[in-house]
């Protein structure tokens, strides 16, 4: 079984990250409690990981196999 790229899954993932990060930021601004830093920092960390996976060209993927 081969795992492939899925644009709908990627868009949903980025939307979920955006919601988590913006929700944490809005909670931090609204209530001022430092607990809201957790979703902000987690969201920024996962955005960084996503950026490294999608935008980095150092590790070129091998050609797909023709076996099914």
N, C-alpha and C positions, 0 to 999 in steps of 0.2 A: 504494500500500500504506500502510495506517495502523497505527501502533503503538498498541495499547490497554493498558489496565491489567490486570494479572494478579495476583490475590491469592496463588495458590500460589507464583509467582515471588518476590513480595515477602516472603512468610513464609520461603522458603528463603534469600533474601538476608539477612534479619535473623538467621536461625539461623547462617548462615555467619559473619556479622560477630560474633555473640556468641561463637561457638567460637574465632574468631581472637583476640578481645580477652581472653577468659577464659583461653585457653591461654597467651597471652603473659604475662598476670598471674601465672598459676600457675608458669610457668617462671621468672619474675622472683623470686617468693617462694622457690621451691625451690632454685634455683641461684645467685641473686643477681647474675647476669651482666647488664650493661647492654644487651646485644644483644636481650634480651627486651622492651626498651622499644619496639622498632620495631613489632611486631604490636599492642601496646597502643595506641600513638599512632595507627597507621594505622586501627585499628578505631574509635577515638573520632572520628577525622576523618571516616570514612565514615558513622558514625552521625549526625554533625552534618549532612553533606550529605543523608542520607536524611530527617532531620527537616525540613530546609529545603524539600525537595521535597514531602513529604507533608503537613506541618502548616501551611505558609505559605499564606495565602489572598490575598495581594496580587495575584498573577498568575493571574487566573481563566482557565481554559481556554476556547477558543472552542467554540461548539456543533459537534457532529460533523456532517460532511457526509453527505448522503443518497445520494451517488453510490456505486455499487458496480461 
